[in-house]
Amino acid sequence: MKYLDIHSHIFPSNIAGKVIHQLETYYGCKWDGTGEPDDLLESLESAGIDRSVIFSSATKPSQVPAIHNYIHTQMLQHPDKFIGFGTMHPDFTDYRAEIRKIRDLGMKGMKFHPDFQQFHVDDPRMLRIYEEAGDSLILLFHIGDKRTDFSSPRRLANVLKLLPGLKIVAAHMGGYSEWENSWELIGKDLWMDISSTMPMLSPEKARELVLAHGTDKVLFGSDYPAVHHGKAVEQVLSLGLSPEDNEKIFYRNAESLLNIRL
């Protein structure tokens, strides 16, 4: 079996500890990894993961260029392992030029965490950014948090209506902790990653979501450093899907979306 992880966070070593502490405090749970490149590579190697998408989200406009430079450096150092995604902040002024930079650096998409970045998914400031990205960049969103309305599945559904044709991935099966609302996205023209889903749902409920959306549009994601990759693989296998469906989720769908071959 081959494996392509669509969802790994990565941080510079000098800030990784602080970021992990903030994440653990916000989510109220202990995370498995450190978020540093060496630890991520070790997690990938120990689980036999071929490649991983890496990213970080900008919580301030000034962080955007620095994140892109860091992600690009990691891509160059580990070209056989890392596929880079950029990010964007709603208040970043020259977003058009920075999106061109994302493409020029060979990044495949952009990652957004509306709850941490403090914007609604369908904010008009963000719609112009999505439109500029067009269908040449994948837009991956953290979706679902019952504590806020920023990443509501309903708001992502609005984006799908306003800007059809975008390459959108709804992380966490479009729900995270809003499972009753995630059904609004089922069957729509988007992809979903399965990261941080099984710990929140029973295998039976998670399997129901996956099959309802369709295994052709579900992607393997670890949400590292929340969990190490071996555990994430075991969680997908717990769904009891067919070998063909497992192949689609673990790598074939991501190959198609990213236009690469492992």
C-alpha positions as CSV (number, residue, x, y, z in Angstrom):
1,M,0.0,0.0,0.0
2,K,1.1,3.5,-0.8
3,Y,0.3,6.5,1.5
4,L,0.0,10.2,0.8
5,D,-0.9,12.4,3.8
6,I,-2.8,15.6,2.8
7,H,-2.8,17.2,6.2
8,S,0.4,17.7,8.3
9,H,1.3,20.9,10.2
10,I,4.9,21.9,10.5
11,F,6.7,24.6,12.5
12,P,10.2,26.1,12.9
13,S,12.0,24.5,15.9
14,N,12.3,27.9,17.7
15,I,8.5,28.3,17.9
16,A,7.2,24.7,17.7
17,G,7.0,24.2,21.5
18,K,5.0,27.4,22.0
19,V,2.6,26.6,19.1
20,I,2.0,23.0,20.4
21,H,1.3,24.4,23.9
22,Q,-1.3,26.8,22.4
23,L,-2.9,24.0,20.4
24,E,-3.1,21.6,23.3
25,T,-4.6,24.3,25.5
26,Y,-7.2,25.3,22.9
27,Y,-8.2,21.7,22.1
28,G,-7.8,20.3,25.6
29,C,-5.8,17.3,24.7
30,K,-2.2,16.1,24.5
31,W,-0.6,16.0,21.0
32,D,1.6,13.2,19.8
33,G,4.3,15.1,17.9
34,T,6.4,18.2,18.2
35,G,5.6,19.7,14.9
36,E,9.3,20.0,14.0
37,P,10.6,18.7,10.6
38,D,12.7,15.9,12.1
39,D,9.9,14.6,14.2
40,L,7.5,14.7,11.2
41,L,10.0,12.8,9.0
42,E,10.4,10.2,11.7
43,S,6.6,9.8,12.0
44,L,6.3,9.4,8.2
45,E,9.2,6.9,8.1
46,S,7.9,4.8,11.0
47,A,4.5,4.4,9.4
48,G,5.7,3.9,5.8
49,I,4.1,7.1,4.5
50,D,5.5,8.0,1.1
51,R,4.8,11.8,1.1
52,S,3.0,14.5,3.0
53,V,1.5,17.9,2.3
54,I,2.9,20.4,4.8
55,F,1.6,23.8,5.9
56,S,1.1,26.4,8.6
57,S,-1.6,29.1,8.9
58,A,-0.9,32.8,9.3
59,T,-2.6,34.4,12.3
60,K,-1.2,37.8,11.4
61,P,-0.7,39.3,7.9
62,S,3.0,39.8,8.6
63,Q,3.5,36.0,9.0
64,V,2.4,35.1,5.4
65,P,5.7,35.7,3.6
66,A,7.8,34.1,6.4
67,I,5.6,31.0,6.3
68,H,6.0,30.7,2.6
69,N,9.8,31.0,2.8
70,Y,9.9,28.4,5.5
71,I,7.6,25.9,3.7
72,H,9.6,26.4,0.5
73,T,12.9,25.7,2.4
74,Q,11.5,22.5,3.7
75,M,10.3,21.5,0.2
76,L,13.8,22.0,-1.2
77,Q,15.4,20.1,1.7
78,H,13.1,17.1,1.4
79,P,11.7,17.1,-2.2
80,D,10.9,13.3,-2.0
81,K,8.8,13.7,1.1
82,F,7.2,17.2,1.4
83,I,4.6,18.9,-0.8
84,G,4.1,22.5,0.2
85,F,0.9,24.4,0.7
86,G,0.9,28.2,1.3
87,T,-1.5,30.2,3.4
88,M,-3.1,33.7,3.3
89,H,-4.6,36.2,5.8
90,P,-7.7,38.2,5.0
91,D,-5.8,41.5,5.8
92,F,-2.7,40.7,3.7
93,T,-2.5,43.7,1.3
94,D,-0.8,42.4,-1.8
95,Y,-2.5,39.0,-1.9
96,R,-2.4,38.8,-5.7
97,A,1.4,39.0,-5.8
98,E,1.7,36.6,-2.9
99,I,-0.5,34.0,-4.6
100,R,1.7,34.3,-7.7
101,K,4.6,33.6,-5.4
102,I,2.9,30.5,-4.0
103,R,2.5,29.2,-7.6
104,D,6.1,30.2,-8.5
105,L,7.5,28.3,-5.5
106,G,5.8,25.1,-6.7
107,M,3.2,24.9,-3.9
108,K,0.1,23.1,-4.7
109,G,-2.5,24.9,-2.6
110,M,-3.3,27.0,0.5
111,K,-4.4,26.0,4.0
112,F,-6.8,28.0,6.1
113,H,-7.7,27.7,9.8
114,P,-10.6,30.2,10.1
115,D,-10.9,29.7,13.9
116,F,-7.3,30.6,14.6
117,Q,-7.1,33.2,11.8
118,Q,-10.4,34.8,13.0
119,F,-12.4,35.0,9.7
120,H,-15.6,33.5,8.5
121,V,-15.1,31.1,5.6
122,D,-17.4,33.1,3.4
123,D,-16.0,36.6,4.4
124,P,-16.0,38.8,1.3
125,R,-12.3,39.5,2.0
126,M,-11.6,35.8,1.6
127,L,-13.8,35.4,-1.4
128,R,-11.5,37.6,-3.5
129,I,-8.5,35.5,-2.4
130,Y,-10.3,32.2,-3.4
131,E,-11.2,33.8,-6.7
132,E,-7.6,34.8,-7.3
133,A,-6.5,31.3,-6.6
134,G,-9.0,29.9,-9.1
135,D,-8.7,26.3,-10.0
136,S,-4.9,26.2,-10.1
137,L,-4.5,26.0,-6.3
138,I,-6.2,23.6,-3.8
139,L,-7.9,25.4,-1.0
140,L,-7.9,23.3,2.2
141,F,-10.0,24.5,5.1
142,H,-10.3,23.4,8.7
143,I,-14.0,23.0,9.0
144,G,-16.2,22.7,12.1
145,D,-15.9,23.9,15.6
146,K,-19.0,24.1,17.8
147,R,-17.4,26.9,19.8
148,T,-17.3,29.4,16.9
149,D,-19.1,30.2,13.7
150,F,-15.9,31.0,11.7
151,S,-15.5,27.5,10.2
152,S,-19.1,26.5,10.0
153,P,-20.0,23.9,7.3
154,R,-22.8,26.2,6.3
155,R,-20.4,29.0,5.5
156,L,-18.3,26.7,3.3
157,A,-21.5,25.6,1.5
158,N,-22.0,29.3,0.8
159,V,-18.6,29.5,-0.8
160,L,-19.4,26.5,-3.0
161,K,-22.5,28.3,-4.3
162,L,-20.8,31.7,-4.9
163,L,-17.6,30.3,-6.5
164,P,-18.2,27.0,-8.2
165,G,-15.3,25.2,-9.8
166,L,-12.8,25.8,-7.0
167,K,-10.6,22.8,-5.8
168,I,-11.8,22.7,-2.2
169,V,-10.9,20.2,0.6
170,A,-13.0,20.3,3.8
171,A,-10.8,18.9,6.5
172,H,-12.1,16.6,9.2
173,M,-14.9,15.3,7.0
174,G,-16.4,18.8,7.0
175,G,-17.4,18.6,10.7
176,Y,-14.7,18.2,13.4
177,S,-17.2,18.8,16.2
178,E,-20.2,19.9,14.1
179,W,-21.2,16.5,12.8
180,E,-24.9,17.2,12.6
181,N,-24.1,20.1,10.3
182,S,-21.4,18.4,8.2
183,W,-24.1,16.6,6.3
184,E,-24.8,19.8,4.5
185,L,-21.5,19.2,2.6
186,I,-22.1,15.5,1.8
187,G,-22.1,14.8,-1.9
188,K,-21.2,18.4,-2.9
189,D,-18.4,19.2,-5.4
190,L,-15.5,19.2,-3.0
191,W,-13.0,16.8,-1.4
192,M,-12.9,15.9,2.3
193,D,-10.0,14.7,4.3
194,I,-10.5,12.2,7.1
195,S,-8.1,13.7,9.6
196,S,-9.2,14.1,13.3
197,T,-12.5,12.3,12.5
198,M,-12.3,8.8,14.0
199,P,-11.3,10.1,17.5
200,M,-14.5,12.1,17.5
201,L,-16.9,9.6,16.0
202,S,-17.4,5.8,16.3
203,P,-16.0,3.8,13.3
204,E,-19.7,3.2,12.3
205,K,-20.6,6.9,12.1
206,A,-17.3,7.8,10.4
207,R,-17.8,5.0,7.9
208,E,-21.4,6.3,7.2
209,L,-20.0,9.8,6.4
210,V,-17.3,8.4,4.2
211,L,-19.6,6.2,2.2
212,A,-22.3,9.0,1.9
213,H,-19.8,11.4,0.5
214,G,-18.1,8.8,-1.7
215,T,-14.7,7.1,-1.4
216,D,-13.6,8.8,-4.7
217,K,-13.6,12.1,-2.8
218,V,-12.1,11.3,0.5
219,L,-8.4,11.8,1.3
220,F,-6.1,10.4,4.0
221,G,-5.0,13.0,6.5
222,S,-3.1,12.6,9.8
223,D,-3.5,16.1,11.3
224,Y,0.1,15.6,12.5
225,P,1.3,16.6,15.1
226,A,-2.1,15.9,16.7
227,V,-1.4,12.2,16.0
228,H,1.5,10.2,14.7
229,H,1.0,8.7,11.2
230,G,0.9,5.0,12.4
231,K,-2.2,5.8,14.5
232,A,-3.8,7.7,11.7
233,V,-3.4,4.7,9.4
234,E,-4.9,2.4,12.0
235,Q,-7.9,4.7,12.3
236,V,-8.7,4.5,8.6
237,L,-8.3,0.8,8.6
238,S,-10.8,0.6,11.5
239,L,-13.6,1.7,9.1
240,G,-13.5,-1.8,7.5
241,L,-13.6,-0.5,3.9
242,S,-12.7,-2.6,0.9
243,P,-9.0,-2.8,-0.3
244,E,-10.0,-0.8,-3.3
245,D,-11.6,2.0,-1.2
246,N,-8.6,2.0,1.1
247,E,-6.3,2.5,-1.9
248,K,-8.4,5.5,-3.0
249,I,-8.3,7.1,0.4
250,F,-4.7,6.4,1.2
251,Y,-3.2,7.7,-2.0
252,R,-5.1,7.4,-5.3
253,N,-7.4,10.3,-4.7
254,A,-4.6,12.5,-3.5
255,E,-2.6,11.6,-6.6
256,S,-5.5,12.8,-8.8
257,L,-6.1,16.0,-6.8
258,L,-2.4,17.0,-6.6
259,N,-1.6,15.7,-10.1
260,I,1.4,13.6,-9.0
261,R,2.4,10.0,-8.9
262,L,4.0,8.2,-6.0
